[in-house]
């Protein structure tokens, strides 16, 4: 069912949702984790991460302008690799990374909220508060696009203004951090050197990955062929400025050892020495607003992507007895991850899954769709090389320090691949052709997931040829 024009997201609403996801957890919790890896140069890690994301975003902008849909990355994978196991596996990796990000946001909400109390049993209350936040995000998402957009617009203004006050105020009071010793041999060695810096970029990139949720707004935004790409660029630009200024202010107001000690609530810890108890309270409230809006936006995008995967026959049809089964499943998975994993491991697994999927996006654009999207070949190649270097370094770091992250990541990837392969076999005929024509409309209970009619027609016309051209799924 097509969204009525009056219910469509505006460009401002789209940017608000994108920045809402990015700021929701990226800056509030990853600041301390990155500082733990690289020491006092952590502001540079955010800036370097923004440069890497700039190359990466090029592929998403080109895909979004050419093939806007609610499926977002799932549609991009289908266009690049054809319907089948590869497209489904990479798409589900992105979906899982989005759900992981939701649990990261939920845990961040719990960690900051606990700063308001003197409770000692944070191991219980942090996930409990996170689960309550996810439940709230579910209720708001059930209310419709306009409620989501109004919430995103209001909280985006509060977050950006609040963080600007916090960052500029800290710099005014504490002064600009001494940068003359950054990068010296002694400091870099004590912080793990260049190796740790490159590995930390995986987490810095994760702080920006919320921009990818904008690609799922194709059926929900006004003039998607133009506004999706614009929204991606604007969201990344806004967050780059915010992250850099805020990282510098934290560096100026709190020594690195103290930032690391309070890594799950680093901004709150950094505000207290400069602004006192008021600063702590202000930061906690700001973090709560940011994480609430971030989770609402992330659940909005992830549930629509899951519904499109079902519509594209990349996964079984959702038969849950609920008004919006994709939303229910997304929320249930986010709650499970919030209960099981801590913040550091959630962030690490999410970064690994995202970088693998990101490489697949760039390769799909370079190998199959350069002409269709009018893309420049060199840019996705540069993005692939940067991703491979960062992912390889991060995997080696986790192998040395926390191998459980690698074990969970490998098991997760294999499980997704096998499940996709088995499902593809169920609708592949004796000639090796998969019958995956997408439905023209989805049930209203699954949300508004329609693509442009031209995209649907193209998919249904060339689906058999695509299946044979990218023949990776023939049993």
N, C-alpha and C positions, 0 to 999 in steps of 0.2 A: 504494500500500500504506500503510495507516494505521500510524502509529508506536505501538508498545506503550506503555502508560502509564508503565511503569518506565523507558522510554527518553526520556520527555519532559523538556524543559528546565523547571526551576523558575523562579519569579520572580527569585530570586537569581541563577540561572545566566543568565537573560536580561539582567538589569542588568549582570552581569559582562561579557557579550559586547558589550553596547552601549557601556559605558564603555571596554572594551578597544579598540574601534575608534576611539573619540573621542580617548582619551589616547595611543593608539599613535603618532600623528604630529602631531596638532594642536598640542599644547603644546610638543613638543620641537623642531620646526623652524619653525613659523609665528610663534613669538615674535619671532625675529630679523627675519623678513620684514615683519611688521607694524611693528616698531620702525623699520625702514628707511623706512617710509612716513610715520609720524606722530611719530617722535621719542619724547620722554620720556612722552608721554601714552598710550603703548601699553597700559598696564593698563586704561585706560578703554575702549579699543577692544574688549577682550575682554568687558568688562561690557556695553557697548552691543550687542555681537554677541549676547550671551545674551538681552537683551531682545527683539531682533528674532527670534531663534530661538524665544522663548517664544510669540510670536504665530503663528509658522510651525507650531510643533508641534501647535497646536490642531487643524488640519486632519488631521494624521496620526493623532492620538489618536481623533478622530471616525471616520475611515475604518477604523482598526484595530479599534475596538470593534464596528463594524457588519459589516465584511467581513474577518475574519482568515483568512489563507491563507499558504502558502509563497510565493505570488507577490508579496505585499506591494504595493508601488507599482504593479506591473504590473496587479494585480487592481483597485486603486483607479482607475487610468486606464480600464480596461475598463468598470467600473461607471459612471464619469462620462461618458465619450465614446462608449461602445459599441465593439464590436470593429472594428478597422480601422486605417487609416494613422496617425491622430492618436494613438490609444492606444499603438500600437506604437512610434512615433517617440519620444514622451515617455518611455515605459518604457525604451527602449534608451538614451536620454540618461542616465537614472538608472543603468542598468547600467554604461555606459561611465564615468560619474563615479565609481562604486564601484571599478572596475578602476584608474582613474587614482589613486584614493586608496590602493590597494594598492601601486602603484609609488612613491607618495610615502612610504609607510611603509617600503618596502624601501630606498629611497635614504637615508632618515633613519637606518635601521639601519646602513647602510654608512658614513655620515658620522660617526656617533658611535663606531662600532667602531674607525675609523681613529685616533681620539684615543688609543687604547691603544698605538699604534705610531708610529714615526718615519718611516714610509714616505712618500715624496714623490709617487709616482704615484697620487694619489687618483682621478684621472680614470678609471683602470682598475679600481682595487680597490673603489671605492664601488659601482659597478653590479654588479661581480662578487659582492660580499658580499650585495647586494640580491637577486640571482638565487638564491643559495644559500638565503637566508631563504624566498623564495617556494617553492622546492622542499621545504623543511622543512614549511611550512604545508600543502602538498599532501599530504604523507605523513600528517600529523596529521589532516587532514580526511577522509582515507580510513579512519581508524580508528573513526569513528562519533561520535554525538552525546555520549555519556557521557564519552568521552575529551576532547572539545572543551570540555564544561562543566567538567570537573575542572581542565583547564588554565586556563580562563578564571577560575574561582573563585580558584585559587591565585595566579595572576599579578595579578589585580585587587587582592587584599589587599596583595601586595608593592608594587604601583605606588602605590596610594593612601597606604599607610603611608610608603613611601620618599619620595614627593613631599611629604608633610606634614612629614616630618623636614627635608627640604631647604629647604622654604619657611620654616617656623617658625624653623629654625636660622639661616638667612640674615637674617631680620628681627631675631632676637635679637642677632646679632653686629654687623650693619651698621646696624641701626636702621631705622625707617620712612622711606621715601623722602620728600624735601621736596616736598610737593604744592602749596605756596602759589604757585609760579610756573607750574604747569600751566595751559595755556589762555591765557597772556598773549599779547599781539599779537606780540611779538618771537619767542617760542618757536614759536608756531603758524605764523608766516610762514616761519621757517627750516625747518620740518618739512613744508611744503606746505599749511598752513592747513586749513580745514574741508573743502576738496575732497579732499585726501589722506585725511583721517579717514574720510569717507564711503566712499571707495574701499577703504580698509583693512578696512571691515566685511565686504567680500566674503570676505576671507581669514579674518577672525574667525569668520564663519558656517561656513566650511569646517572650522574646528576643532571645530565642534559637529555637523557633518552625519552623523557616525557613528550618531546616534540613529535615522536612517532605516533602518538595517540591521535594527533590531528588528522592523520591519513584515514582514520575510520569515520570521519565526519562527512564523507562524500555525499550521502543521501540526506544529510541534516543541515547543510550549510548553503547559504545563498551564493550563486555563481561559483560552483566548486572548481571549475577548470581554471579559474584565476585566483580565487580566495584561499584554496588549500595551500598552494605554494607560498603565497604572501604570509599566511598565518604562521607557517613553519619558520620562515626567515625572521619575522618580527619576534616570535617567541624566543628563538635562540639569541637574538640580539639583546632583548630585554634581560634575559637571564644571565648572559655573559657579563653585562654591566653590574647587575646586582651581586652575582657571585664574587666577582673580583673585588669590588669595593668592600663587601662584607668580610671577605677573607683577610683583607688588609687591616680592617678594623679589629678583627679578632686577634690577629698577629700582634697588633700594637698594644692590646689591653691585657693579654694573658700569656705567660711563658708557655712554651710548647709542652713541657712535662705536665702542666696542669690541664692543658687542652686534651692531651692524651688520656689523662686520668678520668676526665669527664667526657669521653668521646661520644657517648650516647646522647648527651645534652650539652654539647660544647658551646653553643651560642648563649645559652642561659648562664653557664659558668663564666663566660667572657664578659657578659653584661654586668655581673654583680660588682667586680672591682671598680668599674667606671661609674656606674649609676646607682650602686647600692641595691637595697632590697627592691626599690621601685623598678630598677633595670631588670632584675631577675623576674619580677612579676610581669613586666611588660613583654619580655622575651617569651616567657612561657605562654602567655595569652596569644601572642603573635604566632607562635609555633602551633598552638592548638587550632587557630583559625586556618593556618596554612595547610596543616595535615588534613583537616576536615574537608576543605575545598579540593585538595589534591586527590583524596580518596574518592570523592564524588565524581570527579572528572575521569579518573582512571577506570572506575567501575563502569561508567557510561561507555567508554571506548572499548574496553575489553569484552564486555557482554555483547556488543554489536559485532565485534570481530568473530566471536564464537558462533553467533547466530548465522553470520554469512558463511562460515566454514561448513556449517550444517546444510545451508541452502546450496552450496557449491558441491555437496556430496563428497567433501573431504573428510567427513566424520559422520557417524550415525546420526539420524534425525533425533532431535531431543523430544522425548515423550514425557517429561516431568509434568505432574499435575499442578501446574502453576501458570499464572498469567504470563510470565516472561521466563521460560525455563533457562535460557542462556544467562540471564541475570542471576537467577537462583544458583546455578552451578558455579558461576564465577565467584559469587560471594562465599559459597561453601568452601571452595578451594582456598580462597584468601584467608578464611577463618582457620582452616587446618594448618596452613603454613605459619600463621601468626602464633599459634599455640606451640608448634614443634620447634621452630628455629629462632636463634637470637639474631640481633641486628647485623652483626659482622658477617655471619654465614649467609643470611638472606641476601645481603648486598653482593657478596662474592658470587653466589650461584646465579643471581640475576645478571651480573656483568658478563659471566661466561656465556650464558644462553644468548644474551643480546648480541655480543660480538660475533658469535657463530652465524646468527641470523643476518646480521649486518653485512658480513662478507658475502652471503648468498644473494642479498639484494643487489650489491654492487656488481657481482659476477653476472647475475641475470640480466642487468641492464647492459653491461658491456658485451656479453656474448650473444644476446638475442634481440635487443630492442633499441639499439642506438639510433637507427633511422626513424623508427616509429615515434621516438620521444625527442628527436633532434638534440641528442646529448653529445657532449664532447668526450671522446674515449679516454683521454688522459686522466680526467678527474676521478671516475670510479676506480681506475687502476691504482692511483695514488691512495685512495681511501682503502682499498683492499690491502695494500702493503702496510699502511699504518695500523690497520686492525690486526693483521697477522703478527706484527712485531709486538704490539701491546698485549694481545691475547697470549702469545707464547711466553712472554715474560711473566705475565700474571699467573699462568698455569704453573710455571716453574716455582714461583714464589709460594703458591699454595701447596705444592708438592712438598716443599721444605718445611712449611709452618703449620699447615692445616689440611692434611690429605683427605679428611672426611669430605671437604668441599668438592674435591675432584671425584671421589667415589659417588657421591650423590648426583653430581652433574653427569657423569658417564652413565650411571644407571637410568637417570631421567631421559637422556638423549636416546639410549638404546630402546627404552620402553616406548617412547613416542614413535621411533622409526618402525619398530616391529608392529605396533598397533596400526600404524598407517598402512604398512605393507599388507597385513592381513585384511584390513578393510577394503583396500583397493582390489584384492583378489575376488572379493564377493560380488563386484559388479564389473568384472572384465570378461568379455566373451571369448569364444574359442579362437577368434582371430587376433586377440591381443588388444582389442579396442575397448576402452572403458566408457561405459554409458553414464556420463556425468553431466548431461545437459542441465543447466541451472533452472530452477523453477522461476516462472515469470513473477510470481508474487509469493510472499511468505504470509503465514498465518498472523493475524494481528497480535496474537499473544506472544509472538517472537520478536515483535518490534518492527520498525520500518527499515527494512534492509534492502530495498530495491536499488538496482543500479540504473544508470541511464539506459534507455531503450537501445541506443546504438551499441553500447557495450554488450548488452545481453545478446543482441542479434549476432554480433561478431563472434562471441563465444560459442553460440550454438551452431554457427555455420562452420567454424574452423576447428571445432573441438576434436574431431577425428584425426584431422591432419596434424594438429598439435600433439596428440597422443602418440602418433607414429614418429613424428620428427624428434621428440624428446623421449624415445622409447626406453624408459628406465623401469617400467612397471609391468612388463609382460611376464606372466607367470611361467 
